[in-house]
Amino acid sequence: MGEQRSWVSSSYGCDTDATCVEVAIAAGRVHVRDSRRGGDEDAPRLTFSVAAWTLFLAHTTAD
């Protein structure tokens, strides 16, 4: 049984059928998934270290 994660939907990029990116932080890792597959525990997801996620956000949100 996997650990319970609290997923948060992105505030950007959601369209009318609620297809968004969701993020959860658990055990010092940042997990990213497609909200359309949210309840599917076998669905693919990306996992980053907190440091890598911070760098990713810095580069994607830079002016």
GUGU-978313 format. One record per residue (C-alpha): x, y, z. Coordinates in pm, whole numbers, plus 50000, padded with zeros to 5 digits. Example, Ala and Ser with C-alpha at 12.3 -4.5 7.8 and 13.67 -1.06 7.14 Angstrom:
BEGIN
512304955050780513674989450714
END
This chain:
BEGIN
500005000050000501455033749895501695064450110498785088850108499465120949915497565153549920497355164649556496925201349461495725212349115497605238348918496075273048911497195276348546496295256548239492985241448352490365240648082486645234648102486965196948141489365200848437492475186448277495275200348489498615191848635498525181649001501415182949246501975165949583504905168149822505635136750022508745122550185510935150950057509935144949694507675164449458505265142649259503555155448941500645138848760497925145148502494635151648683492685130948429494385099948569494235111648930492695081249094494805056548898497715046649124499455029648830499275060948612502615075748509503905104848711507095124548742509005126449069511575153249152513775161349447512745193849614515975209949487515325199049126511695211049144512845244749277515285248448986512595237648738510185263948870512885290748865513555284148496509925281148389508745312348570511695335248484510885366348281
END
